Amino acid sequence: MSSAANQGETNSVTEPESHAEQPIRPAATVILVREAAVSYEIFMLKRTSKAAFASGMYVFPGGKVDDDDHHPQYDVHRFGPSKDQDLQVASLGDDWRGFWIAAIRETFEEAGLMLAYNNQGELVSFAEETVQQRFSAYRDPLHDGQMSMLDICQKEALKLAVDHVHYYNRFVTPLGRPRRFDTCFFIAGAPESQRGSHDEQETVASIWITPQEALARHAAKEFDLMTVTRMQLEALAQYPDKAALLDMAVNNQHFPVSRPVLPPGT
């Protein structure tokens, strides 16, 4: 797999016109982290076997960037990016807003975790069951296109926590695959009062798991992973705890872009 350090590279990825039948779709994925008795855990979802992409695989919450994610009206409903995230913005390029909004939207839609501040400037808490139930009721309408993340922000007086979500790296699906994505991966600490859950539509199971356990179970053929997910987990497993991982995410200055090439005849 080829990889290059990237600072200031835009999100656009071009391919020869002969491959126009395989458009590359921008996507965003979030690696959510929480404290654990040993090391730290990340949140993963199992995609339904009926899915056209990554069926039956364990993945991080994420999905494609929608047109609505680029809407300037989100600017009054986001906090960040901060000055400390200038390099992340430069690396993402002109479409940085869309990637960040999509990352936060998909995290809520797929995992039920809301990375946003309330009108008191605190991360949204689900400590009260009535609040958790109210937010949970938004997930299906958001998934079905009956409401947007902007609608939720306006209704709940939220500011999306862009400053809490850190761009990490990027993977482009190789030429030759039936579906191709230009996926930006982000890292964020999960709000302590939020536990997360699968959506029972695109995903059928969910788990908090250490990178080491996920890799061990994958090696035992009981935890299916895409290659890109396995590679991310291998890198994450090098960090001893949540604090070390988030420190890296906050202070990172190099944002690799990986563009794998399939072997001939694949």
C-alpha positions in Angstrom: 0.0 0.0 0.0 1.5 3.3 -1.0 1.4 6.2 1.4 2.5 9.8 1.5 2.7 12.5 4.1 0.2 15.1 3.3 -0.1 18.7 4.4 -2.3 21.1 2.5 -3.5 18.5 -0.1 -7.1 19.2 -1.1 -9.9 16.6 -1.0 -10.2 16.2 -4.8 -8.8 13.0 -6.2 -8.6 12.7 -10.0 -8.3 9.5 -12.1 -8.0 8.9 -15.8 -11.2 9.5 -17.7 -11.3 5.9 -18.8 -12.2 5.0 -15.2 -15.0 7.6 -14.9 -17.5 4.7 -14.5 -16.1 4.3 -11.0 -16.6 7.7 -9.4 -14.8 8.3 -6.1 -17.2 9.4 -3.4 -16.0 11.6 -0.5 -16.7 10.0 2.9 -15.9 10.5 6.5 -15.3 8.1 9.4 -14.8 8.7 13.1 -12.7 6.5 15.4 -14.4 7.1 18.8 -12.3 6.4 21.9 -13.2 5.9 25.6 -11.4 4.9 28.8 -11.2 1.2 29.7 -9.8 -0.9 32.5 -6.9 -1.9 30.3 -5.7 0.5 27.6 -8.7 2.1 25.9 -11.7 1.0 23.7 -13.0 2.1 20.4 -16.6 1.9 19.1 -17.2 -0.4 16.2 -20.3 -1.4 14.3 -21.1 -4.6 12.3 -22.7 -3.9 9.0 -25.7 -5.9 7.9 -25.0 -8.8 5.5 -27.5 -7.1 3.1 -25.2 -4.1 2.7 -23.8 -3.4 -0.8 -20.5 -2.3 0.7 -18.5 -4.0 3.5 -21.4 -6.4 4.3 -20.9 -8.3 7.5 -17.7 -6.3 8.4 -16.9 -4.5 11.6 -16.3 -0.8 10.8 -16.0 2.6 12.5 -19.1 4.8 12.3 -19.0 6.8 9.0 -20.5 7.3 5.5 -20.5 9.4 2.4 -20.4 13.2 2.5 -23.8 14.6 1.5 -24.4 17.8 -0.4 -26.1 19.2 2.7 -23.0 18.8 4.7 -21.3 21.6 2.8 -24.1 24.1 3.7 -22.8 27.4 5.0 -25.7 27.6 7.5 -23.8 25.0 9.6 -21.3 27.8 10.4 -23.5 29.2 13.1 -24.0 25.7 14.5 -20.4 24.6 14.9 -17.7 25.3 17.3 -14.3 25.0 15.6 -12.1 24.2 13.9 -9.8 25.9 16.5 -6.6 27.6 15.7 -4.8 24.5 16.7 -6.5 22.6 13.9 -5.2 24.9 11.1 -3.0 22.1 9.7 -6.0 19.8 9.7 -8.0 22.3 7.8 -5.2 22.9 5.3 -4.8 19.2 4.7 -8.6 18.6 4.1 -8.7 21.5 1.6 -11.6 23.7 0.5 -14.2 21.1 1.4 -13.1 20.8 5.0 -16.6 21.8 6.3 -18.3 19.0 4.5 -16.0 16.3 5.8 -16.3 17.5 9.4 -20.1 17.9 9.3 -20.4 14.5 7.6 -18.2 12.9 10.3 -20.3 14.2 13.1 -23.6 13.5 11.3 -22.7 9.9 10.5 -21.5 9.3 14.0 -24.9 10.3 15.4 -26.9 8.6 12.6 -25.0 5.3 12.7 -23.8 5.1 16.3 -26.2 7.4 18.3 -23.3 9.4 19.7 -23.8 13.2 19.4 -20.6 15.2 19.3 -22.0 18.6 20.0 -22.2 21.3 22.6 -25.5 22.4 24.2 -26.5 26.0 24.9 -24.5 25.9 28.1 -21.3 25.1 26.1 -21.1 21.6 27.4 -20.9 18.4 25.4 -24.3 16.9 25.1 -25.0 14.5 27.9 -27.3 11.5 27.8 -27.1 11.0 31.6 -30.9 11.8 31.8 -32.9 9.1 30.1 -35.4 11.5 28.7 -32.7 13.4 26.9 -31.2 10.2 25.5 -34.7 9.1 24.3 -35.4 12.5 22.7 -32.2 12.5 20.7 -32.6 8.8 19.8 -35.9 9.7 18.2 -34.0 11.8 15.6 -31.9 9.0 14.2 -34.5 7.3 11.9 -35.8 10.6 10.4 -32.2 11.7 9.8 -31.3 8.4 8.2 -34.5 8.5 6.0 -33.9 12.1 4.9 -36.9 13.5 6.7 -34.8 15.9 8.7 -31.2 17.1 8.5 -28.5 17.5 11.0 -29.1 21.3 10.7 -32.7 20.8 11.7 -31.5 19.0 14.8 -29.0 21.7 15.6 -31.7 24.4 15.3 -34.2 22.5 17.3 -31.8 21.6 20.2 -29.7 24.8 20.0 -26.5 22.8 19.3 -23.1 23.7 18.1 -21.3 20.7 16.5 -18.1 20.0 18.3 -15.7 20.3 15.3 -12.9 21.3 17.8 -13.3 17.9 19.5 -13.0 15.9 16.3 -9.5 15.6 14.8 -8.6 14.8 11.2 -6.1 11.8 11.2 -5.5 10.3 7.8 -7.1 9.4 4.5 -7.6 6.3 2.3 -8.7 6.1 -1.3 -10.4 2.8 -2.5 -8.2 1.2 -5.2 -9.1 1.3 -8.8 -11.0 -1.8 -9.8 -13.3 -2.0 -6.8 -17.1 -1.7 -7.6 -17.5 1.1 -5.1 -14.8 3.7 -4.4 -14.4 6.2 -1.6 -12.1 9.0 -0.7 -12.4 8.5 3.1 -11.1 10.9 5.7 -10.6 9.4 9.1 -11.1 11.4 12.3 -10.4 10.7 16.0 -12.5 11.9 18.9 -13.1 11.1 22.5 -16.6 9.8 23.1 -18.7 11.9 25.6 -18.6 9.9 28.9 -22.4 9.9 29.3 -23.0 8.5 25.8 -22.7 4.7 25.2 -23.6 4.4 21.5 -25.7 1.8 19.7 -26.1 0.4 16.2 -29.0 1.7 14.1 -30.6 -1.7 13.3 -30.7 -0.7 9.6 -27.3 -0.5 8.1 -25.7 -2.0 11.2 -26.8 -4.9 13.3 -24.4 -5.0 16.2 -22.1 -2.7 18.1 -19.2 -3.1 20.5 -16.7 -1.2 22.5 -13.4 -3.1 22.0 -9.7 -2.6 22.4 -7.7 -2.4 19.1 -5.7 -5.4 20.4 -8.8 -7.6 21.0 -10.3 -6.6 17.6 -7.1 -7.7 15.9 -6.9 -10.9 17.8 -10.5 -11.8 17.1 -9.9 -10.9 13.4 -6.9 -13.2 13.3 -9.1 -16.0 14.8 -11.6 -15.4 11.9 -14.4 -14.3 14.2 -14.3 -10.5 13.6 -14.4 -9.6 9.9 -12.5 -6.4 9.0 -11.7 -4.7 5.7 -8.0 -4.2 5.0 -8.2 -0.4 5.7 -9.8 -1.0 9.1 -7.2 -3.6 10.1 -4.4 -1.2 9.2 -6.0 1.6 11.3 -6.3 -0.8 14.2 -2.7 -1.9 13.9 -1.6 1.8 14.1 -4.0 2.5 17.0 -2.7 -0.5 19.0 0.7 1.3 19.3 -0.8 3.8 21.8 -0.9 2.7 25.4 -4.0 4.6 26.5 -6.7 7.1 25.5 -4.6 10.1 26.7 -1.7 9.2 24.4 -3.9 8.6 21.4 -5.8 11.9 21.8 -2.5 13.7 22.4 -1.3 12.4 19.0 -4.6 13.4 17.3 -4.5 16.9 18.7 -0.8 17.6 17.9 -0.5 15.6 14.7 1.2 17.6 11.9 1.3 14.9 9.1 -1.8 13.5 7.5 -0.9 10.4 5.3 -3.0 9.7 2.2 -3.0 6.0 1.2 -3.9 5.0 -2.3 -3.6 1.2 -2.5 -3.2 -0.5 -5.9 -4.7 -3.9 -6.5 -2.4 -6.7 -7.8 -2.8 -7.5 -11.5 -5.7 -9.8 -12.1 -7.5 -9.0 -8.9 
